[in-house]
Amino acid sequence: YPRSGRSARKKKGVDRRSQGLAGEYRRPLAALDTRYYGTQQGGVGPLVRRLDSYGQLQGLVIGAFQEGSKGLHSLLDTLAESQIKAKGLARGREGSTQERSTILSGFRREQSMAAAKAYSACLLDRPE
């Protein structure tokens, strides 16, 4: 993988995908609002308003080679930090960075295995 130059500055595919997710949910709902509720083009109908009421969409995306988006890595970091704090409170002392790294690698391994199993199941279940 290139570490410098123009290709290093490009966004990964999973990050591009995670940024487009909100629009992929919003566009069909806007079309349904226009069709069934008579919402004007550019207006906000009841379906889009309901989607917006859930807050910002978290872009948790896993690619075909089990690479994760920035949002997914941020979630895993938060989970590891939370678990190391809980273990530290139970023991009465703070956890080390090595313990945090071990927990984080465990989360990443579980996430990667789940993604690989799901991807292979999709490949095996598709019609010929």
Backbone atoms as SQL, in Angstrom:
CREATE TABLE atoms (id INTEGER PRIMARY KEY, chain TEXT, resi INTEGER, resn TEXT, atom TEXT, x REAL, y REAL, z REAL);
INSERT INTO atoms VALUES
  (1, 'A', 1, 'TYR', 'N', 0.828, -1.179, 0.000),
  (2, 'A', 1, 'TYR', 'CA', 0.000, 0.000, 0.000),
  (3, 'A', 1, 'TYR', 'C', 0.872, 1.242, 0.000),
  (4, 'A', 2, 'PRO', 'N', 0.551, 2.199, -0.841),
  (5, 'A', 2, 'PRO', 'CA', 1.368, 3.414, -0.873),
  (6, 'A', 2, 'PRO', 'C', 1.158, 4.254, 0.384),
  (7, 'A', 3, 'ARG', 'N', 2.236, 4.751, 0.937),
  (8, 'A', 3, 'ARG', 'CA', 2.161, 5.555, 2.161),
  (9, 'A', 3, 'ARG', 'C', 2.385, 7.036, 1.901),
  (10, 'A', 4, 'SER', 'N', 2.771, 7.394, 0.693),
  (11, 'A', 4, 'SER', 'CA', 2.995, 8.806, 0.395),
  (12, 'A', 4, 'SER', 'C', 2.540, 9.071, -1.030),
  (13, 'A', 5, 'GLY', 'N', 2.475, 10.326, -1.358),
  (14, 'A', 5, 'GLY', 'CA', 2.074, 10.691, -2.701),
  (15, 'A', 5, 'GLY', 'C', 0.566, 10.833, -2.837),
  (16, 'A', 6, 'ARG', 'N', 0.118, 10.986, -4.073),
  (17, 'A', 6, 'ARG', 'CA', -1.288, 11.245, -4.361),
  (18, 'A', 6, 'ARG', 'C', -2.204, 10.099, -3.940),
  (19, 'A', 7, 'SER', 'N', -1.792, 8.865, -4.177),
  (20, 'A', 7, 'SER', 'CA', -2.657, 7.730, -3.875),
  (21, 'A', 7, 'SER', 'C', -2.826, 7.521, -2.368),
  (22, 'A', 8, 'ALA', 'N', -1.900, 8.004, -1.558),
  (23, 'A', 8, 'ALA', 'CA', -2.035, 7.881, -0.114),
  (24, 'A', 8, 'ALA', 'C', -3.080, 8.856, 0.422),
  (25, 'A', 9, 'ARG', 'N', -3.326, 9.944, -0.302),
  (26, 'A', 9, 'ARG', 'CA', -4.292, 10.940, 0.150),
  (27, 'A', 9, 'ARG', 'C', -5.721, 10.595, -0.254),
  (28, 'A', 10, 'LYS', 'N', -5.882, 9.619, -1.124),
  (29, 'A', 10, 'LYS', 'CA', -7.217, 9.230, -1.540),
  (30, 'A', 10, 'LYS', 'C', -7.949, 8.564, -0.381),
  (31, 'A', 11, 'LYS', 'N', -9.262, 8.718, -0.380),
  (32, 'A', 11, 'LYS', 'CA', -10.060, 8.069, 0.648),
  (33, 'A', 11, 'LYS', 'C', -10.238, 6.604, 0.304),
  (34, 'A', 12, 'LYS', 'N', -10.341, 5.795, 1.342),
  (35, 'A', 12, 'LYS', 'CA', -10.597, 4.381, 1.130),
  (36, 'A', 12, 'LYS', 'C', -12.032, 4.211, 0.644),
  (37, 'A', 13, 'GLY', 'N', -12.271, 3.100, -0.019),
  (38, 'A', 13, 'GLY', 'CA', -13.607, 2.819, -0.545),
  (39, 'A', 13, 'GLY', 'C', -14.671, 2.766, 0.535),
  (40, 'A', 14, 'VAL', 'N', -14.327, 2.198, 1.689),
  (41, 'A', 14, 'VAL', 'CA', -15.317, 2.105, 2.762),
  (42, 'A', 14, 'VAL', 'C', -15.667, 3.485, 3.314),
  (43, 'A', 15, 'ASP', 'N', -14.704, 4.405, 3.323),
  (44, 'A', 15, 'ASP', 'CA', -14.998, 5.760, 3.800),
  (45, 'A', 15, 'ASP', 'C', -15.870, 6.517, 2.800),
  (46, 'A', 16, 'ARG', 'N', -15.625, 6.309, 1.507),
  (47, 'A', 16, 'ARG', 'CA', -16.496, 6.924, 0.496),
  (48, 'A', 16, 'ARG', 'C', -17.911, 6.371, 0.611),
  (49, 'A', 17, 'ARG', 'N', -18.023, 5.076, 0.838),
  (50, 'A', 17, 'ARG', 'CA', -19.336, 4.439, 0.981),
  (51, 'A', 17, 'ARG', 'C', -20.068, 4.953, 2.218),
  (52, 'A', 18, 'SER', 'N', -19.349, 5.104, 3.321),
  (53, 'A', 18, 'SER', 'CA', -19.997, 5.557, 4.554),
  (54, 'A', 18, 'SER', 'C', -20.513, 6.989, 4.426),
  (55, 'A', 19, 'GLN', 'N', -19.824, 7.815, 3.635),
  (56, 'A', 19, 'GLN', 'CA', -20.287, 9.188, 3.452),
  (57, 'A', 19, 'GLN', 'C', -21.544, 9.252, 2.598),
  (58, 'A', 20, 'GLY', 'N', -21.745, 8.287, 1.706),
  (59, 'A', 20, 'GLY', 'CA', -22.919, 8.301, 0.840),
  (60, 'A', 20, 'GLY', 'C', -24.135, 7.610, 1.408),
  (61, 'A', 21, 'LEU', 'N', -24.008, 7.002, 2.583),
  (62, 'A', 21, 'LEU', 'CA', -25.127, 6.251, 3.151),
  (63, 'A', 21, 'LEU', 'C', -26.337, 7.128, 3.473),
  (64, 'A', 22, 'ALA', 'N', -26.100, 8.299, 4.037),
  (65, 'A', 22, 'ALA', 'CA', -27.221, 9.166, 4.424),
  (66, 'A', 22, 'ALA', 'C', -28.076, 9.518, 3.208),
  (67, 'A', 23, 'GLY', 'N', -27.449, 9.818, 2.088),
  (68, 'A', 23, 'GLY', 'CA', -28.193, 10.130, 0.874),
  (69, 'A', 23, 'GLY', 'C', -28.944, 8.932, 0.327),
  (70, 'A', 24, 'GLU', 'N', -28.364, 7.745, 0.485),
  (71, 'A', 24, 'GLU', 'CA', -29.028, 6.535, 0.007),
  (72, 'A', 24, 'GLU', 'C', -30.297, 6.237, 0.786),
  (73, 'A', 25, 'TYR', 'N', -30.340, 6.629, 2.039),
  (74, 'A', 25, 'TYR', 'CA', -31.565, 6.473, 2.822),
  (75, 'A', 25, 'TYR', 'C', -32.542, 7.623, 2.551),
  (76, 'A', 26, 'ARG', 'N', -32.007, 8.807, 2.372),
  (77, 'A', 26, 'ARG', 'CA', -32.846, 9.990, 2.258),
  (78, 'A', 26, 'ARG', 'C', -33.559, 10.095, 0.902),
  (79, 'A', 27, 'ARG', 'N', -32.876, 9.791, -0.197),
  (80, 'A', 27, 'ARG', 'CA', -33.458, 9.960, -1.536),
  (81, 'A', 27, 'ARG', 'C', -34.733, 9.152, -1.760),
  (82, 'A', 28, 'PRO', 'N', -34.760, 7.849, -1.444),
  (83, 'A', 28, 'PRO', 'CA', -36.004, 7.102, -1.659),
  (84, 'A', 28, 'PRO', 'C', -37.146, 7.598, -0.777),
  (85, 'A', 29, 'LEU', 'N', -36.832, 8.016, 0.437),
  (86, 'A', 29, 'LEU', 'CA', -37.878, 8.539, 1.314),
  (87, 'A', 29, 'LEU', 'C', -38.427, 9.859, 0.786),
  (88, 'A', 30, 'ALA', 'N', -37.549, 10.693, 0.238),
  (89, 'A', 30, 'ALA', 'CA', -38.005, 11.956, -0.349),
  (90, 'A', 30, 'ALA', 'C', -38.909, 11.688, -1.552),
  (91, 'A', 31, 'ALA', 'N', -38.574, 10.675, -2.356),
  (92, 'A', 31, 'ALA', 'CA', -39.421, 10.320, -3.496),
  (93, 'A', 31, 'ALA', 'C', -40.788, 9.810, -3.034),
  (94, 'A', 32, 'LEU', 'N', -40.812, 9.021, -1.966),
  (95, 'A', 32, 'LEU', 'CA', -42.087, 8.544, -1.424),
  (96, 'A', 32, 'LEU', 'C', -42.892, 9.684, -0.828),
  (97, 'A', 33, 'ASP', 'N', -42.220, 10.639, -0.178),
  (98, 'A', 33, 'ASP', 'CA', -42.912, 11.828, 0.343),
  (99, 'A', 33, 'ASP', 'C', -43.570, 12.595, -0.788),
  (100, 'A', 34, 'THR', 'N', -42.866, 12.762, -1.892),
  (101, 'A', 34, 'THR', 'CA', -43.402, 13.489, -3.044),
  (102, 'A', 34, 'THR', 'C', -44.577, 12.733, -3.652),
  (103, 'A', 35, 'ARG', 'N', -44.443, 11.436, -3.767),
  (104, 'A', 35, 'ARG', 'CA', -45.474, 10.637, -4.427),
  (105, 'A', 35, 'ARG', 'C', -46.747, 10.507, -3.593),
  (106, 'A', 36, 'TYR', 'N', -46.624, 10.205, -2.329),
  (107, 'A', 36, 'TYR', 'CA', -47.797, 9.909, -1.511),
  (108, 'A', 36, 'TYR', 'C', -48.280, 11.060, -0.639),
  (109, 'A', 37, 'TYR', 'N', -47.409, 11.992, -0.306),
  (110, 'A', 37, 'TYR', 'CA', -47.794, 13.085, 0.575),
  (111, 'A', 37, 'TYR', 'C', -47.795, 14.428, -0.133),
  (112, 'A', 38, 'GLY', 'N', -47.438, 14.460, -1.403),
  (113, 'A', 38, 'GLY', 'CA', -47.469, 15.700, -2.167),
  (114, 'A', 38, 'GLY', 'C', -46.444, 16.727, -1.725),
  (115, 'A', 39, 'THR', 'N', -45.369, 16.287, -1.142),
  (116, 'A', 39, 'THR', 'CA', -44.318, 17.201, -0.706),
  (117, 'A', 39, 'THR', 'C', -43.642, 17.803, -1.932),
  (118, 'A', 40, 'GLN', 'N', -43.408, 19.105, -1.901),
  (119, 'A', 40, 'GLN', 'CA', -42.753, 19.785, -3.020),
  (120, 'A', 40, 'GLN', 'C', -41.278, 19.397, -3.088),
  (121, 'A', 41, 'GLN', 'N', -40.731, 19.477, -4.285),
  (122, 'A', 41, 'GLN', 'CA', -39.319, 19.155, -4.500),
  (123, 'A', 41, 'GLN', 'C', -38.455, 20.043, -3.611),
  (124, 'A', 42, 'GLY', 'N', -37.580, 19.449, -2.842),
  (125, 'A', 42, 'GLY', 'CA', -36.711, 20.199, -1.937),
  (126, 'A', 42, 'GLY', 'C', -37.317, 20.389, -0.557),
  (127, 'A', 43, 'GLY', 'N', -38.606, 20.063, -0.413),
  (128, 'A', 43, 'GLY', 'CA', -39.263, 20.170, 0.884),
  (129, 'A', 43, 'GLY', 'C', -38.998, 18.942, 1.738),
  (130, 'A', 44, 'VAL', 'N', -39.388, 19.025, 2.987),
  (131, 'A', 44, 'VAL', 'CA', -39.191, 17.918, 3.917),
  (132, 'A', 44, 'VAL', 'C', -40.553, 17.341, 4.271),
  (133, 'A', 45, 'GLY', 'N', -40.772, 16.106, 3.876),
  (134, 'A', 45, 'GLY', 'CA', -42.026, 15.426, 4.151),
  (135, 'A', 45, 'GLY', 'C', -41.957, 14.635, 5.449),
  (136, 'A', 46, 'PRO', 'N', -43.046, 13.939, 5.779),
  (137, 'A', 46, 'PRO', 'CA', -43.084, 13.216, 7.050),
  (138, 'A', 46, 'PRO', 'C', -42.083, 12.059, 7.139),
  (139, 'A', 47, 'LEU', 'N', -41.806, 11.388, 6.030),
  (140, 'A', 47, 'LEU', 'CA', -40.869, 10.265, 6.083),
  (141, 'A', 47, 'LEU', 'C', -39.433, 10.739, 6.293),
  (142, 'A', 48, 'VAL', 'N', -39.051, 11.784, 5.575),
  (143, 'A', 48, 'VAL', 'CA', -37.696, 12.340, 5.750),
  (144, 'A', 48, 'VAL', 'C', -37.569, 12.963, 7.137),
  (145, 'A', 49, 'ARG', 'N', -38.610, 13.606, 7.610),
  (146, 'A', 49, 'ARG', 'CA', -38.585, 14.193, 8.959),
  (147, 'A', 49, 'ARG', 'C', -38.393, 13.098, 10.009),
  (148, 'A', 50, 'ARG', 'N', -39.068, 11.969, 9.809),
  (149, 'A', 50, 'ARG', 'CA', -38.909, 10.849, 10.746),
  (150, 'A', 50, 'ARG', 'C', -37.476, 10.328, 10.715),
  (151, 'A', 51, 'LEU', 'N', -36.897, 10.194, 9.532),
  (152, 'A', 51, 'LEU', 'CA', -35.508, 9.762, 9.423),
  (153, 'A', 51, 'LEU', 'C', -34.578, 10.742, 10.132),
  (154, 'A', 52, 'ASP', 'N', -34.814, 12.034, 9.943),
  (155, 'A', 52, 'ASP', 'CA', -33.978, 13.053, 10.586),
  (156, 'A', 52, 'ASP', 'C', -34.116, 13.030, 12.105),
  (157, 'A', 53, 'SER', 'N', -35.278, 12.569, 12.610),
  (158, 'A', 53, 'SER', 'CA', -35.485, 12.547, 14.054),
  (159, 'A', 53, 'SER', 'C', -34.598, 11.529, 14.754),
  (160, 'A', 54, 'TYR', 'N', -34.042, 10.564, 14.012),
  (161, 'A', 54, 'TYR', 'CA', -33.159, 9.568, 14.605),
  (162, 'A', 54, 'TYR', 'C', -31.752, 10.097, 14.849),
  (163, 'A', 55, 'GLY', 'N', -31.426, 11.244, 14.313),
  (164, 'A', 55, 'GLY', 'CA', -30.090, 11.812, 14.493),
  (165, 'A', 55, 'GLY', 'C', -29.189, 11.473, 13.322),
  (166, 'A', 56, 'GLN', 'N', -27.910, 11.766, 13.491),
  (167, 'A', 56, 'GLN', 'CA', -26.944, 11.550, 12.417),
  (168, 'A', 56, 'GLN', 'C', -26.686, 10.058, 12.228),
  (169, 'A', 57, 'LEU', 'N', -26.664, 9.635, 10.987),
  (170, 'A', 57, 'LEU', 'CA', -26.397, 8.241, 10.644),
  (171, 'A', 57, 'LEU', 'C', -24.921, 7.936, 10.866),
  (172, 'A', 58, 'GLN', 'N', -24.658, 6.855, 11.563),
  (173, 'A', 58, 'GLN', 'CA', -23.283, 6.432, 11.796),
  (174, 'A', 58, 'GLN', 'C', -22.841, 5.579, 10.614),
  (175, 'A', 59, 'GLY', 'N', -21.762, 5.941, 9.969),
  (176, 'A', 59, 'GLY', 'CA', -21.285, 5.220, 8.789),
  (177, 'A', 59, 'GLY', 'C', -20.389, 4.057, 9.172),
  (178, 'A', 60, 'LEU', 'N', -20.988, 2.966, 9.610),
  (179, 'A', 60, 'LEU', 'CA', -20.223, 1.778, 9.981),
  (180, 'A', 60, 'LEU', 'C', -20.220, 0.838, 8.788),
  (181, 'A', 61, 'VAL', 'N', -19.115, 0.820, 8.053),
  (182, 'A', 61, 'VAL', 'CA', -19.032, 0.073, 6.803),
  (183, 'A', 61, 'VAL', 'C', -17.832, -0.865, 6.859),
  (184, 'A', 62, 'ILE', 'N', -18.053, -2.101, 6.379),
  (185, 'A', 62, 'ILE', 'CA', -16.977, -3.079, 6.261),
  (186, 'A', 62, 'ILE', 'C', -16.875, -3.459, 4.801),
  (187, 'A', 63, 'GLY', 'N', -15.661, -3.438, 4.260),
  (188, 'A', 63, 'GLY', 'CA', -15.444, -3.755, 2.855),
  (189, 'A', 63, 'GLY', 'C', -15.304, -5.250, 2.613),
  (190, 'A', 64, 'ALA', 'N', -15.130, -5.592, 1.360),
  (191, 'A', 64, 'ALA', 'CA', -15.037, -6.996, 0.948),
  (192, 'A', 64, 'ALA', 'C', -13.810, -7.695, 1.519),
  (193, 'A', 65, 'PHE', 'N', -12.785, -6.946, 1.850),
  (194, 'A', 65, 'PHE', 'CA', -11.567, -7.531, 2.403),
  (195, 'A', 65, 'PHE', 'C', -11.454, -7.252, 3.901),
  (196, 'A', 66, 'GLN', 'N', -12.591, -7.043, 4.551),
  (197, 'A', 66, 'GLN', 'CA', -12.730, -6.791, 5.988),
  (198, 'A', 66, 'GLN', 'C', -12.039, -5.509, 6.454),
  (199, 'A', 67, 'GLU', 'N', -11.870, -4.548, 5.558),
  (200, 'A', 67, 'GLU', 'CA', -11.362, -3.247, 5.984),
  (201, 'A', 67, 'GLU', 'C', -12.553, -2.438, 6.503),
  (202, 'A', 68, 'GLY', 'N', -12.296, -1.618, 7.513),
  (203, 'A', 68, 'GLY', 'CA', -13.371, -0.874, 8.148),
  (204, 'A', 68, 'GLY', 'C', -13.282, 0.614, 7.891),
  (205, 'A', 69, 'SER', 'N', -14.431, 1.274, 7.972),
  (206, 'A', 69, 'SER', 'CA', -14.478, 2.723, 7.805),
  (207, 'A', 69, 'SER', 'C', -13.973, 3.410, 9.075),
  (208, 'A', 70, 'LYS', 'N', -13.739, 4.714, 8.973),
  (209, 'A', 70, 'LYS', 'CA', -13.273, 5.474, 10.134),
  (210, 'A', 70, 'LYS', 'C', -14.287, 5.413, 11.269),
  (211, 'A', 71, 'GLY', 'N', -15.569, 5.445, 10.918),
  (212, 'A', 71, 'GLY', 'CA', -16.615, 5.360, 11.935),
  (213, 'A', 71, 'GLY', 'C', -16.570, 4.042, 12.684),
  (214, 'A', 72, 'LEU', 'N', -16.304, 2.965, 11.990),
  (215, 'A', 72, 'LEU', 'CA', -16.214, 1.654, 12.626),
  (216, 'A', 72, 'LEU', 'C', -15.004, 1.589, 13.550),
  (217, 'A', 73, 'HIS', 'N', -13.861, 2.104, 13.097),
  (218, 'A', 73, 'HIS', 'CA', -12.667, 2.104, 13.949),
  (219, 'A', 73, 'HIS', 'C', -12.873, 2.986, 15.171),
  (220, 'A', 74, 'SER', 'N', -13.592, 4.072, 15.010),
  (221, 'A', 74, 'SER', 'CA', -13.890, 4.942, 16.142),
  (222, 'A', 74, 'SER', 'C', -14.775, 4.214, 17.158),
  (223, 'A', 75, 'LEU', 'N', -15.756, 3.471, 16.672),
  (224, 'A', 75, 'LEU', 'CA', -16.621, 2.691, 17.564),
  (225, 'A', 75, 'LEU', 'C', -15.816, 1.640, 18.321),
  (226, 'A', 76, 'LEU', 'N', -14.947, 0.923, 17.621),
  (227, 'A', 76, 'LEU', 'CA', -14.125, -0.096, 18.278),
  (228, 'A', 76, 'LEU', 'C', -13.194, 0.526, 19.327),
  (229, 'A', 77, 'ASP', 'N', -12.634, 1.696, 19.028),
  (230, 'A', 77, 'ASP', 'CA', -11.791, 2.391, 20.008),
  (231, 'A', 77, 'ASP', 'C', -12.592, 2.769, 21.249),
  (232, 'A', 78, 'THR', 'N', -13.804, 3.260, 21.047),
  (233, 'A', 78, 'THR', 'CA', -14.662, 3.638, 22.171),
  (234, 'A', 78, 'THR', 'C', -15.016, 2.418, 23.015),
  (235, 'A', 79, 'LEU', 'N', -15.327, 1.302, 22.353),
  (236, 'A', 79, 'LEU', 'CA', -15.648, 0.075, 23.083),
  (237, 'A', 79, 'LEU', 'C', -14.456, -0.423, 23.897),
  (238, 'A', 80, 'ALA', 'N', -13.274, -0.376, 23.304),
  (239, 'A', 80, 'ALA', 'CA', -12.071, -0.816, 24.015),
  (240, 'A', 80, 'ALA', 'C', -11.785, 0.089, 25.203),
  (241, 'A', 81, 'GLU', 'N', -11.942, 1.381, 25.006),
  (242, 'A', 81, 'GLU', 'CA', -11.706, 2.333, 26.095),
  (243, 'A', 81, 'GLU', 'C', -12.694, 2.105, 27.236),
  (244, 'A', 82, 'SER', 'N', -13.942, 1.860, 26.883),
  (245, 'A', 82, 'SER', 'CA', -14.959, 1.607, 27.895),
  (246, 'A', 82, 'SER', 'C', -14.671, 0.321, 28.666),
  (247, 'A', 83, 'GLN', 'N', -14.271, -0.718, 27.964),
  (248, 'A', 83, 'GLN', 'CA', -13.993, -1.988, 28.621),
  (249, 'A', 83, 'GLN', 'C', -12.761, -1.901, 29.520),
  (250, 'A', 84, 'ILE', 'N', -11.736, -1.182, 29.098),
  (251, 'A', 84, 'ILE', 'CA', -10.540, -1.068, 29.935),
  (252, 'A', 84, 'ILE', 'C', -10.846, -0.242, 31.184),
  (253, 'A', 85, 'LYS', 'N', -11.722, 0.756, 31.076),
  (254, 'A', 85, 'LYS', 'CA', -12.117, 1.530, 32.260),
  (255, 'A', 85, 'LYS', 'C', -12.922, 0.673, 33.220),
  (256, 'A', 86, 'ALA', 'N', -13.839, -0.153, 32.685),
  (257, 'A', 86, 'ALA', 'CA', -14.642, -1.030, 33.540),
  (258, 'A', 86, 'ALA', 'C', -13.758, -2.044, 34.255),
  (259, 'A', 87, 'LYS', 'N', -12.806, -2.620, 33.561),
  (260, 'A', 87, 'LYS', 'CA', -11.885, -3.571, 34.193),
  (261, 'A', 87, 'LYS', 'C', -11.019, -2.880, 35.243),
  (262, 'A', 88, 'GLY', 'N', -10.612, -1.651, 34.956),
  (263, 'A', 88, 'GLY', 'CA', -9.806, -0.895, 35.912),
  (264, 'A', 88, 'GLY', 'C', -10.583, -0.579, 37.180),
  (265, 'A', 89, 'LEU', 'N', -11.850, -0.226, 37.033),
  (266, 'A', 89, 'LEU', 'CA', -12.670, 0.048, 38.210),
  (267, 'A', 89, 'LEU', 'C', -12.894, -1.219, 39.029),
  (268, 'A', 90, 'ALA', 'N', -13.058, -2.347, 38.364),
  (269, 'A', 90, 'ALA', 'CA', -13.271, -3.609, 39.081),
  (270, 'A', 90, 'ALA', 'C', -12.019, -4.028, 39.844),
  (271, 'A', 91, 'ARG', 'N', -10.830, -3.733, 39.293),
  (272, 'A', 91, 'ARG', 'CA', -9.569, -4.127, 39.934),
  (273, 'A', 91, 'ARG', 'C', -9.074, -3.098, 40.933),
  (274, 'A', 92, 'GLY', 'N', -9.527, -1.871, 40.762),
  (275, 'A', 92, 'GLY', 'CA', -9.040, -0.812, 41.640),
  (276, 'A', 92, 'GLY', 'C', -7.796, -0.125, 41.128),
  (277, 'A', 93, 'ARG', 'N', -7.424, -0.379, 39.894),
  (278, 'A', 93, 'ARG', 'CA', -6.276, 0.299, 39.274),
  (279, 'A', 93, 'ARG', 'C', -6.547, 0.434, 37.776),
  (280, 'A', 94, 'GLU', 'N', -5.892, 1.405, 37.179),
  (281, 'A', 94, 'GLU', 'CA', -6.102, 1.652, 35.753),
  (282, 'A', 94, 'GLU', 'C', -5.476, 0.543, 34.913),
  (283, 'A', 95, 'GLY', 'N', -6.081, 0.317, 33.758),
  (284, 'A', 95, 'GLY', 'CA', -5.524, -0.650, 32.825),
  (285, 'A', 95, 'GLY', 'C', -4.382, -0.033, 32.033),
  (286, 'A', 96, 'SER', 'N', -3.496, -0.877, 31.554),
  (287, 'A', 96, 'SER', 'CA', -2.341, -0.387, 30.794),
  (288, 'A', 96, 'SER', 'C', -2.700, -0.265, 29.312),
  (289, 'A', 97, 'THR', 'N', -1.831, 0.387, 28.581),
  (290, 'A', 97, 'THR', 'CA', -2.052, 0.509, 27.144),
  (291, 'A', 97, 'THR', 'C', -1.924, -0.839, 26.456),
  (292, 'A', 98, 'GLN', 'N', -1.112, -1.721, 27.030),
  (293, 'A', 98, 'GLN', 'CA', -0.991, -3.066, 26.464),
  (294, 'A', 98, 'GLN', 'C', -2.310, -3.830, 26.612),
  (295, 'A', 99, 'GLU', 'N', -2.966, -3.702, 27.755),
  (296, 'A', 99, 'GLU', 'CA', -4.268, -4.349, 27.952),
  (297, 'A', 99, 'GLU', 'C', -5.299, -3.787, 26.984),
  (298, 'A', 100, 'ARG', 'N', -5.270, -2.467, 26.795),
  (299, 'A', 100, 'ARG', 'CA', -6.203, -1.831, 25.862),
  (300, 'A', 100, 'ARG', 'C', -5.971, -2.344, 24.442),
  (301, 'A', 101, 'SER', 'N', -4.707, -2.478, 24.069),
  (302, 'A', 101, 'SER', 'CA', -4.376, -2.985, 22.740),
  (303, 'A', 101, 'SER', 'C', -4.863, -4.417, 22.552),
  (304, 'A', 102, 'THR', 'N', -4.741, -5.221, 23.593),
  (305, 'A', 102, 'THR', 'CA', -5.210, -6.606, 23.528),
  (306, 'A', 102, 'THR', 'C', -6.723, -6.652, 23.362),
  (307, 'A', 103, 'ILE', 'N', -7.432, -5.827, 24.096),
  (308, 'A', 103, 'ILE', 'CA', -8.891, -5.770, 23.987),
  (309, 'A', 103, 'ILE', 'C', -9.300, -5.301, 22.600),
  (310, 'A', 104, 'LEU', 'N', -8.635, -4.248, 22.109),
  (311, 'A', 104, 'LEU', 'CA', -8.959, -3.713, 20.789),
  (312, 'A', 104, 'LEU', 'C', -8.681, -4.737, 19.689),
  (313, 'A', 105, 'SER', 'N', -7.581, -5.464, 19.795),
  (314, 'A', 105, 'SER', 'CA', -7.299, -6.476, 18.771),
  (315, 'A', 105, 'SER', 'C', -8.323, -7.601, 18.820),
  (316, 'A', 106, 'GLY', 'N', -8.824, -7.917, 20.000),
  (317, 'A', 106, 'GLY', 'CA', -9.884, -8.912, 20.116),
  (318, 'A', 106, 'GLY', 'C', -11.162, -8.452, 19.434),
  (319, 'A', 107, 'PHE', 'N', -11.532, -7.191, 19.646),
  (320, 'A', 107, 'PHE', 'CA', -12.714, -6.639, 18.968),
  (321, 'A', 107, 'PHE', 'C', -12.538, -6.660, 17.453),
  (322, 'A', 108, 'ARG', 'N', -11.357, -6.268, 17.001),
  (323, 'A', 108, 'ARG', 'CA', -11.107, -6.245, 15.555),
  (324, 'A', 108, 'ARG', 'C', -11.131, -7.647, 14.958),
  (325, 'A', 109, 'ARG', 'N', -10.613, -8.616, 15.689),
  (326, 'A', 109, 'ARG', 'CA', -10.630, -9.997, 15.219),
  (327, 'A', 109, 'ARG', 'C', -12.073, -10.511, 15.109),
  (328, 'A', 110, 'GLU', 'N', -12.891, -10.239, 16.141),
  (329, 'A', 110, 'GLU', 'CA', -14.294, -10.660, 16.110),
  (330, 'A', 110, 'GLU', 'C', -15.045, -9.997, 14.956),
  (331, 'A', 111, 'GLN', 'N', -14.816, -8.704, 14.765),
  (332, 'A', 111, 'GLN', 'CA', -15.472, -7.971, 13.683),
  (333, 'A', 111, 'GLN', 'C', -15.051, -8.509, 12.329),
  (334, 'A', 112, 'SER', 'N', -13.783, -8.805, 12.176),
  (335, 'A', 112, 'SER', 'CA', -13.272, -9.304, 10.912),
  (336, 'A', 112, 'SER', 'C', -13.831, -10.698, 10.605),
  (337, 'A', 113, 'MET', 'N', -13.887, -11.553, 11.605),
  (338, 'A', 113, 'MET', 'CA', -14.431, -12.902, 11.410),
  (339, 'A', 113, 'MET', 'C', -15.919, -12.847, 11.062),
  (340, 'A', 114, 'ALA', 'N', -16.668, -12.001, 11.746),
  (341, 'A', 114, 'ALA', 'CA', -18.101, -11.876, 11.449),
  (342, 'A', 114, 'ALA', 'C', -18.312, -11.366, 10.031),
  (343, 'A', 115, 'ALA', 'N', -17.503, -10.403, 9.610),
  (344, 'A', 115, 'ALA', 'CA', -17.624, -9.867, 8.257),
  (345, 'A', 115, 'ALA', 'C', -17.243, -10.914, 7.216),
  (346, 'A', 116, 'ALA', 'N', -16.194, -11.685, 7.474),
  (347, 'A', 116, 'ALA', 'CA', -15.777, -12.721, 6.520),
  (348, 'A', 116, 'ALA', 'C', -16.835, -13.805, 6.396),
  (349, 'A', 117, 'LYS', 'N', -17.435, -14.201, 7.517),
  (350, 'A', 117, 'LYS', 'CA', -18.502, -15.210, 7.479),
  (351, 'A', 117, 'LYS', 'C', -19.717, -14.693, 6.717),
  (352, 'A', 118, 'ALA', 'N', -20.097, -13.453, 6.970),
  (353, 'A', 118, 'ALA', 'CA', -21.254, -12.881, 6.278),
  (354, 'A', 118, 'ALA', 'C', -20.994, -12.746, 4.781),
  (355, 'A', 119, 'TYR', 'N', -19.786, -12.318, 4.426),
  (356, 'A', 119, 'TYR', 'CA', -19.436, -12.156, 3.016),
  (357, 'A', 119, 'TYR', 'C', -19.441, -13.499, 2.297),
  (358, 'A', 120, 'SER', 'N', -18.878, -14.517, 2.933),
  (359, 'A', 120, 'SER', 'CA', -18.866, -15.832, 2.289),
  (360, 'A', 120, 'SER', 'C', -20.278, -16.409, 2.204),
  (361, 'A', 121, 'ALA', 'N', -21.115, -16.153, 3.193),
  (362, 'A', 121, 'ALA', 'CA', -22.501, -16.620, 3.138),
  (363, 'A', 121, 'ALA', 'C', -23.240, -15.942, 1.985),
  (364, 'A', 122, 'CYS', 'N', -22.975, -14.666, 1.764),
  (365, 'A', 122, 'CYS', 'CA', -23.602, -13.961, 0.634),
  (366, 'A', 122, 'CYS', 'C', -23.150, -14.552, -0.690),
  (367, 'A', 123, 'LEU', 'N', -21.875, -14.884, -0.801),
  (368, 'A', 123, 'LEU', 'CA', -21.358, -15.469, -2.038),
  (369, 'A', 123, 'LEU', 'C', -21.943, -16.858, -2.287),
  (370, 'A', 124, 'LEU', 'N', -22.079, -17.655, -1.247),
  (371, 'A', 124, 'LEU', 'CA', -22.575, -19.012, -1.394),
  (372, 'A', 124, 'LEU', 'C', -24.089, -19.063, -1.618),
  (373, 'A', 125, 'ASP', 'N', -24.827, -18.085, -1.112),
  (374, 'A', 125, 'ASP', 'CA', -26.283, -18.096, -1.205),
  (375, 'A', 125, 'ASP', 'C', -26.824, -17.427, -2.453),
  (376, 'A', 126, 'ARG', 'N', -25.980, -16.755, -3.209),
  (377, 'A', 126, 'ARG', 'CA', -26.515, -16.043, -4.376),
  (378, 'A', 126, 'ARG', 'C', -26.861, -17.026, -5.506),
  (379, 'A', 127, 'PRO', 'N', -27.879, -16.691, -6.270),
  (380, 'A', 127, 'PRO', 'CA', -28.283, -17.607, -7.354),
  (381, 'A', 127, 'PRO', 'C', -27.237, -17.617, -8.468),
  (382, 'A', 128, 'GLU', 'N', -27.195, -18.727, -9.179),
  (383, 'A', 128, 'GLU', 'CA', -26.208, -18.876, -10.257),
  (384, 'A', 128, 'GLU', 'C', -26.729, -18.363, -11.558);
